């Protein structure tokens, strides 16, 4: 699946996107797999309360299933104005 990173998440990881092979059943499990990769992922996913996730461009929760998902995007909360 394609994993996209936006704003400071992208800055901490150092990539705007990457293809990820995963056995994760949920977003939370995917995050744990990414955290286990290396320190930059640990830094980016240190506080999940400061992150939002979208699955195939629709907002989702971290316990959402990944079955059939083609794209996961991680980004900080947005403010409008």
Secondary structure, DSSP 4 states (H G I P E B T S, - for coil): -EEEE-HHHHHHHT-SEEE-----SBHHHHHHHHHHH-HHHHHHTS-GGG-EEEETTEEE-TT-B-TT--EEEEEPPP---
